[in-house]
Amino acid sequence: LVPLLEETRHTVINRHFSGPLLKDNSDIFTCLVDGKKEVLLIDERKFPEVDNVLDVEDLKYGKSSSMNSLRVDYTKYPEAAKVSLFHIANLKSGDCLYIPSGWISQTNV
């Protein structure tokens, strides 16, 4: 597995944090060392319109959204209201999660 890794990212957060919606071009394997983390997951194949919410393009990593996920402006992001099914993964210390490329994710720590 190690020879196949493209890169690693280490994040240390010491406060409540709600990240943006993300769609990575690569598969993601995330592990939690300590604490807890909630990850919201959306299968874009079932809700392709959610791609319109991802308004920040990054050619290397994928797309993200400048939308405030805690206070969604449905006038500015009407496509967000069309997502009727999402999955929530509640991670605790020692848990790992695989997120396939193309899936939309949003992290709350």
LOKOLVO-965829 format. One record per residue: residue number from 1; residue in one letter; x, y, z of N, C-alpha, C in turn. Coordinates in Angstrom, 2 decimals, always signed. Atoms other than C-alpha are relative to their C-alpha. Layout:
LOKOLVO-965829
+-----+--------+---------+---------+---------+---------+----------+---------+---------+---------+---------+
: num : residu :  n.east : n.north :    n.up : ca.east : ca.north :   ca.up :  c.east : c.north :    c.up :
+-----+--------+---------+---------+---------+---------+----------+---------+---------+---------+---------+
: NUM :      A :       X :       Y :       Z :       X :        Y :       Z :       X :       Y :       Z :
...
+-----+--------+---------+---------+---------+---------+----------+---------+---------+---------+---------+
end
This chain:
LOKOLVO-965829
+-----+--------+---------+---------+---------+---------+----------+---------+---------+---------+---------+
: num : residu :  n.east : n.north :    n.up : ca.east : ca.north :   ca.up :  c.east : c.north :    c.up :
+-----+--------+---------+---------+---------+---------+----------+---------+---------+---------+---------+
:   1 :      L :   +0.82 :   -1.20 :   +0.00 :   +0.00 :    +0.00 :   +0.00 :   +0.86 :   +1.27 :   +0.00 :
:   2 :      V :   -0.82 :   -1.21 :   -0.12 :   +2.74 :    +2.51 :   +0.90 :   +0.54 :   +0.48 :   -1.34 :
:   3 :      P :   -0.48 :   -0.51 :   +1.29 :   +4.25 :    +2.61 :   -2.63 :   -1.08 :   +0.65 :   -0.85 :
:   4 :      L :   +1.10 :   -0.56 :   +0.78 :   +0.80 :    +3.53 :   -3.96 :   -0.48 :   +1.36 :   +0.51 :
:   5 :      L :   +0.43 :   -1.28 :   -0.56 :   +0.35 :    +6.59 :   -1.71 :   +0.54 :   +1.16 :   -0.83 :
:   6 :      E :   -0.42 :   -1.19 :   +0.72 :   +0.45 :    +9.87 :   -3.57 :   +0.52 :   +1.06 :   +0.96 :
:   7 :      E :   -0.42 :   -0.97 :   -1.00 :   +0.75 :   +12.01 :   -0.45 :   -0.71 :   -0.30 :   +1.31 :
:   8 :      T :   +0.67 :   +0.08 :   -1.29 :   -0.13 :   +12.21 :   +3.20 :   -0.26 :   +1.41 :   +0.49 :
:   9 :      R :   +0.32 :   -1.30 :   -0.60 :   -1.79 :   +15.09 :   +5.02 :   -0.27 :   -0.24 :   +1.47 :
:  10 :      H :   +0.20 :   +0.09 :   -1.44 :   -1.68 :   +15.57 :   +8.76 :   -0.69 :   +1.27 :   +0.47 :
:  11 :      T :   +0.76 :   -1.15 :   -0.48 :   -4.21 :   +17.84 :  +10.43 :   -0.15 :   -0.09 :   +1.51 :
:  12 :      V :   +0.18 :   -0.07 :   -1.45 :   -4.18 :   +18.89 :  +14.08 :   -0.96 :   +1.15 :   +0.27 :
:  13 :      I :   +1.01 :   -1.01 :   -0.28 :   -7.28 :   +20.73 :  +15.27 :   -0.34 :   -0.07 :   +1.48 :
:  14 :      N :   +0.26 :   -0.03 :   -1.44 :   -7.83 :   +21.82 :  +18.85 :   -1.25 :   +0.83 :   +0.31 :
:  15 :      R :   +1.24 :   -0.74 :   -0.20 :  -11.32 :   +23.32 :  +18.49 :   -1.07 :   -0.61 :   -0.89 :
:  16 :      H :   +1.07 :   +0.46 :   +0.87 :  -14.72 :   +22.64 :  +16.94 :   +0.21 :   +0.60 :   -1.38 :
:  17 :      F :   -0.27 :   -0.45 :   +1.36 :  -14.34 :   +22.87 :  +13.19 :   -0.96 :   -0.68 :   -0.95 :
:  18 :      S :   +0.87 :   +0.54 :   +1.02 :  -16.76 :   +22.40 :  +10.33 :   +0.61 :   +0.34 :   -1.36 :
:  19 :      G :   -0.68 :   -0.23 :   +1.27 :  -14.98 :   +21.95 :   +7.00 :   -0.96 :   +0.21 :   -1.15 :
:  20 :      P :   +0.83 :   -0.20 :   +1.19 :  -16.23 :   +22.75 :   +3.51 :   -0.37 :   -1.33 :   -0.64 :
:  21 :      L :   +0.29 :   +1.17 :   +0.83 :  -17.87 :   +20.27 :   +1.16 :   +1.19 :   -0.19 :   -0.93 :
:  22 :      L :   -1.15 :   +0.30 :   +0.85 :  -15.08 :   +18.53 :   -0.76 :   -0.31 :   -1.15 :   -0.94 :
:  23 :      K :   +0.02 :   +1.13 :   +0.93 :  -14.84 :   +16.30 :   -3.82 :   +1.42 :   -0.18 :   -0.51 :
:  24 :      D :   -1.39 :   +0.25 :   +0.38 :  -11.36 :   +14.85 :   -4.20 :   +0.09 :   -0.79 :   -1.30 :
:  25 :      N :   -0.28 :   +0.76 :   +1.22 :   -9.93 :   +13.58 :   -7.48 :   +0.58 :   -1.38 :   +0.33 :
:  26 :      S :   -0.63 :   +1.25 :   -0.42 :   -8.22 :   +10.78 :   -5.52 :   -0.82 :   -0.65 :   +1.10 :
:  27 :      D :   +0.60 :   +0.69 :   -1.14 :   -9.45 :    +8.13 :   -3.11 :   +0.64 :   +0.53 :   +1.28 :
:  28 :      I :   -0.48 :   -0.49 :   -1.29 :   -9.10 :    +9.21 :   +0.52 :   -0.12 :   -1.12 :   +1.03 :
:  29 :      F :   +0.01 :   +0.93 :   -1.12 :   -8.19 :    +6.98 :   +3.45 :   +0.39 :   +0.83 :   +1.21 :
:  30 :      T :   -0.23 :   -0.88 :   -1.14 :   -8.53 :    +8.96 :   +6.67 :   -0.11 :   -0.79 :   +1.30 :
:  31 :      C :   +0.00 :   +0.67 :   -1.30 :   -7.72 :    +7.75 :  +10.18 :   +0.02 :   +1.05 :   +1.09 :
:  32 :      L :   +0.07 :   -0.93 :   -1.12 :   -8.45 :    +9.44 :  +13.47 :   +0.87 :   -0.54 :   +1.14 :
:  33 :      V :   -0.91 :   +0.42 :   -1.06 :   -5.70 :    +9.27 :  +16.08 :   -0.64 :   +0.19 :   +1.37 :
:  34 :      D :   +0.58 :   -0.31 :   -1.30 :   -7.56 :   +10.92 :  +18.95 :   -1.25 :   +0.84 :   -0.18 :
:  35 :      G :   +1.20 :   -0.83 :   +0.03 :  -10.93 :   +12.51 :  +19.66 :   -1.12 :   -0.66 :   -0.78 :
:  36 :      K :   +1.11 :   +0.50 :   +0.80 :  -13.99 :   +12.20 :  +17.47 :   -0.22 :   +0.92 :   -1.18 :
:  37 :      K :   +0.21 :   -0.76 :   +1.23 :  -15.02 :   +13.33 :  +14.02 :   -1.24 :   -0.56 :   -0.69 :
:  38 :      E :   +1.18 :   +0.38 :   +0.78 :  -18.26 :   +13.29 :  +12.03 :   +0.28 :   +0.34 :   -1.46 :
:  39 :      V :   -0.21 :   -0.23 :   +1.43 :  -18.02 :   +12.90 :   +8.26 :   -1.32 :   -0.25 :   -0.72 :
:  40 :      L :   +1.20 :   +0.10 :   +0.82 :  -21.01 :   +13.56 :   +6.01 :   +0.44 :   -0.41 :   -1.40 :
:  41 :      L :   -0.37 :   +0.53 :   +1.31 :  -20.87 :   +11.63 :   +2.71 :   -1.19 :   +0.02 :   -0.94 :
:  42 :      I :   +1.04 :   -0.04 :   +1.03 :  -22.87 :   +12.14 :   -0.51 :   +0.53 :   -0.70 :   -1.23 :
:  43 :      D :   -0.37 :   +0.70 :   +1.23 :  -22.73 :    +9.79 :   -3.49 :   -0.49 :   +0.86 :   -1.17 :
:  44 :      E :   +0.36 :   -0.91 :   +1.08 :  -22.64 :   +12.20 :   -6.43 :   -0.69 :   -0.73 :   -1.16 :
:  45 :      R :   +0.68 :   +0.74 :   +1.07 :  -23.83 :    +9.43 :   -8.78 :   -1.51 :   +0.04 :   +0.20 :
:  46 :      K :   +1.44 :   -0.06 :   -0.30 :  -27.22 :    +9.61 :   -7.02 :   -0.53 :   +1.43 :   -0.04 :
:  47 :      F :   +0.40 :   -1.42 :   -0.04 :  -27.29 :   +13.42 :   -6.76 :   +1.01 :   +0.83 :   -0.79 :
:  48 :      P :   -1.00 :   -0.72 :   +0.81 :  -25.25 :   +14.85 :   -9.69 :   -0.13 :   +1.52 :   +0.10 :
:  49 :      E :   +0.18 :   -1.45 :   -0.09 :  -26.75 :   +18.31 :   -9.15 :   +0.81 :   +0.62 :   +1.14 :
:  50 :      V :   -0.79 :   -0.53 :   -1.11 :  -24.71 :   +18.66 :   -5.93 :   +1.34 :   +0.54 :   -0.50 :
:  51 :      D :   -1.25 :   -0.52 :   +0.58 :  -21.68 :   +19.28 :   -8.18 :   -0.09 :   +1.51 :   -0.24 :
:  52 :      N :   +0.17 :   -1.44 :   +0.21 :  -23.14 :   +22.76 :   -8.83 :   +0.27 :   +0.81 :   +1.26 :
:  53 :      V :   -0.29 :   -0.67 :   -1.27 :  -22.62 :   +23.59 :   -5.15 :   +1.51 :   +0.17 :   +0.18 :
:  54 :      L :   -1.46 :   -0.03 :   -0.12 :  -18.88 :   +22.94 :   -5.52 :   +0.54 :   +1.09 :   -0.92 :
:  55 :      D :   -0.32 :   -1.17 :   +0.80 :  -17.86 :   +26.39 :   -6.69 :   +1.46 :   +0.42 :   +0.04 :
:  56 :      V :   -1.43 :   -0.31 :   -0.07 :  -14.10 :   +26.33 :   -5.93 :   +0.76 :   -1.15 :   -0.65 :
:  57 :      E :   -0.71 :   +1.04 :   +0.76 :  -11.96 :   +24.42 :   -8.44 :   +1.48 :   -0.02 :   +0.37 :
:  58 :      D :   -1.43 :   +0.20 :   -0.25 :   -8.53 :   +23.00 :   -7.58 :   +0.43 :   -1.12 :   -0.93 :
:  59 :      L :   -0.35 :   +0.98 :   +1.01 :   -6.94 :   +21.22 :  -10.53 :   +0.73 :   -1.21 :   +0.56 :
:  60 :      K :   -0.76 :   +1.11 :   -0.57 :   -4.68 :   +19.09 :   -8.33 :   -0.87 :   -0.90 :   +0.87 :
:  61 :      Y :   +0.73 :   +0.79 :   -0.99 :   -7.12 :   +18.00 :   -5.62 :   -1.46 :   -0.28 :   -0.35 :
:  62 :      G :   +1.42 :   +0.19 :   +0.32 :  -10.66 :   +18.43 :   -6.96 :   -0.78 :   +1.28 :   +0.16 :
:  63 :      K :   +0.87 :   -1.15 :   -0.18 :  -13.46 :   +20.78 :   -5.97 :   -0.41 :   +0.13 :   +1.46 :
:  64 :      S :   +0.55 :   -0.24 :   -1.33 :  -14.80 :   +22.37 :   -2.81 :   -1.07 :   +1.07 :   -0.11 :
:  65 :      S :   +1.08 :   -0.97 :   +0.01 :  -17.56 :   +24.74 :   -1.81 :   +0.28 :   +1.11 :   +1.01 :
:  66 :      S :   -0.09 :   -1.12 :   -0.93 :  -17.55 :   +28.17 :   -0.22 :   -1.29 :   +0.14 :   +0.81 :
:  67 :      M :   +1.27 :   -0.02 :   -0.71 :  -21.05 :   +27.40 :   +1.10 :   +0.23 :   -0.26 :   +1.50 :
:  68 :      N :   -0.04 :   +0.23 :   -1.44 :  -21.47 :   +27.65 :   +4.88 :   -0.92 :   -1.19 :   +0.29 :
:  69 :      S :   +0.80 :   +1.22 :   -0.17 :  -22.60 :   +24.10 :   +5.66 :   -0.84 :   +0.02 :   +1.28 :
:  70 :      L :   +0.78 :   -0.10 :   -1.23 :  -23.91 :   +25.13 :   +9.08 :   -1.21 :   +0.92 :   -0.16 :
:  71 :      R :   +1.11 :   -0.92 :   +0.28 :  -26.17 :   +27.87 :   +7.65 :   -0.12 :   +0.14 :   -1.52 :
:  72 :      V :   +0.07 :   +0.05 :   +1.46 :  -26.96 :   +26.96 :   +4.05 :   -0.94 :   +1.08 :   -0.54 :
:  73 :      D :   +0.80 :   -0.99 :   +0.70 :  -28.21 :   +29.79 :   +1.84 :   -0.62 :   -0.71 :   -1.21 :
:  74 :      Y :   +0.64 :   +0.78 :   +1.05 :  -30.72 :   +27.84 :   -0.28 :   -0.37 :   +0.86 :   -1.21 :
:  75 :      T :   +0.22 :   -0.88 :   +1.16 :  -31.29 :   +30.88 :   -2.51 :   +1.24 :   -0.03 :   -0.89 :
:  76 :      K :   -1.26 :   +0.02 :   +0.74 :  -27.61 :   +30.89 :   -3.51 :   +0.37 :   -1.42 :   -0.45 :
:  77 :      Y :   -0.34 :   +1.39 :   +0.28 :  -27.25 :   +27.07 :   -3.44 :   -1.27 :   -0.88 :   -0.01 :
:  78 :      P :   +1.25 :   +0.77 :   +0.00 :  -30.68 :   +25.62 :   -4.42 :   +0.23 :   -1.50 :   -0.20 :
:  79 :      E :   -0.29 :   +1.41 :   +0.24 :  -29.05 :   +22.33 :   -5.48 :   +0.21 :   -0.76 :   +1.31 :
:  80 :      A :   -0.22 :   +0.65 :   -1.30 :  -28.20 :   +21.62 :   -1.82 :   -1.30 :   -0.59 :   +0.55 :
:  81 :      A :   +1.29 :   +0.49 :   -0.50 :  -31.91 :   +21.16 :   -1.08 :   -0.44 :   -1.29 :   -0.70 :
:  82 :      K :   +0.39 :   +1.19 :   +0.76 :  -32.13 :   +18.37 :   -3.68 :   +0.64 :   -1.28 :   +0.52 :
:  83 :      V :   -0.65 :   +1.19 :   -0.56 :  -29.86 :   +16.02 :   -1.71 :   -0.90 :   -0.55 :   +1.10 :
:  84 :      S :   +0.95 :   +0.57 :   -0.96 :  -32.33 :   +13.77 :   +0.08 :   +0.58 :   -1.19 :   +0.76 :
:  85 :      L :   -0.62 :   +1.12 :   -0.69 :  -29.93 :   +11.03 :   +1.15 :   +1.50 :   +0.26 :   +0.15 :
:  86 :      F :   -1.43 :   -0.07 :   -0.24 :  -26.52 :   +11.26 :   +2.75 :   +0.33 :   -0.96 :   +1.12 :
:  87 :      H :   -0.47 :   +0.93 :   -1.01 :  -24.46 :    +9.05 :   +5.00 :   +0.83 :   +0.77 :   +1.02 :
:  88 :      I :   -0.82 :   -0.62 :   -1.04 :  -22.85 :   +10.02 :   +8.30 :   +0.86 :   -1.07 :   +0.64 :
:  89 :      A :   -0.94 :   +0.89 :   -0.68 :  -19.75 :    +8.30 :   +9.64 :   +0.47 :   +0.72 :   +1.26 :
:  90 :      N :   -0.47 :   -0.55 :   -1.27 :  -19.05 :    +8.97 :  +13.32 :   +1.26 :   -0.76 :   +0.40 :
:  91 :      L :   -1.28 :   +0.63 :   -0.30 :  -15.36 :    +8.24 :  +13.87 :   +0.45 :   +0.34 :   +1.41 :
:  92 :      K :   -0.61 :   -0.23 :   -1.31 :  -13.64 :    +7.85 :  +17.21 :   +1.45 :   -0.45 :   -0.08 :
:  93 :      S :   -1.43 :   +0.34 :   -0.01 :  -10.00 :    +7.28 :  +18.18 :   +0.24 :   -1.39 :   -0.55 :
:  94 :      G :   -0.36 :   +1.29 :   +0.58 :   -8.48 :    +4.49 :  +16.09 :   -0.81 :   -0.41 :   -1.22 :
:  95 :      D :   +0.83 :   +0.33 :   +1.17 :  -11.20 :    +4.46 :  +13.38 :   +0.62 :   +0.56 :   -1.27 :
:  96 :      C :   -0.42 :   -0.46 :   +1.32 :  -10.39 :    +4.78 :   +9.69 :   -1.20 :   -0.05 :   -0.94 :
:  97 :      L :   +1.09 :   -0.09 :   +0.96 :  -12.65 :    +5.66 :   +6.76 :   +0.57 :   +0.13 :   -1.41 :
:  98 :      Y :   -0.37 :   -0.09 :   +1.41 :  -12.24 :    +5.10 :   +3.01 :   -1.08 :   +0.80 :   -0.73 :
:  99 :      I :   +0.92 :   -0.83 :   +0.78 :  -13.82 :    +7.75 :   +0.77 :   +0.43 :   -0.10 :   -1.47 :
: 100 :      P :   -0.36 :   +0.14 :   +1.42 :  -13.85 :    +6.88 :   -2.97 :   +0.05 :   +1.36 :   -0.70 :
: 101 :      S :   -0.06 :   -1.24 :   +0.78 :  -12.88 :    +9.59 :   -5.45 :   -1.38 :   +0.26 :   -0.59 :
: 102 :      G :   +1.31 :   -0.36 :   +0.55 :  -15.92 :   +11.49 :   -6.67 :   -1.10 :   +0.12 :   +1.03 :
: 103 :      W :   +0.99 :   -0.16 :   -1.05 :  -17.80 :   +11.22 :   -3.40 :   +0.19 :   +1.38 :   +0.64 :
: 104 :      I :   -0.04 :   -1.29 :   -0.69 :  -18.67 :   +14.50 :   -1.66 :   +0.10 :   -0.29 :   +1.50 :
: 105 :      S :   -0.12 :   +0.18 :   -1.45 :  -17.56 :   +14.74 :   +1.96 :   +0.09 :   +1.35 :   +0.70 :
: 106 :      Q :   -0.08 :   -1.21 :   -0.84 :  -17.78 :   +17.30 :   +4.75 :   +0.28 :   -0.48 :   +1.41 :
: 107 :      T :   -0.46 :   +0.45 :   -1.31 :  -16.04 :   +16.97 :   +8.11 :   -0.36 :   +0.98 :   +1.09 :
: 108 :      N :   +0.23 :   -0.78 :   -1.22 :  -17.14 :   +18.19 :  +11.52 :   +0.85 :   -0.63 :   +1.10 :
: 109 :      V :   -0.86 :   +0.48 :   -1.09 :  -14.59 :   +17.90 :  +14.31 :   -0.42 :   +0.69 :   +1.27 :
+-----+--------+---------+---------+---------+---------+----------+---------+---------+---------+---------+
end
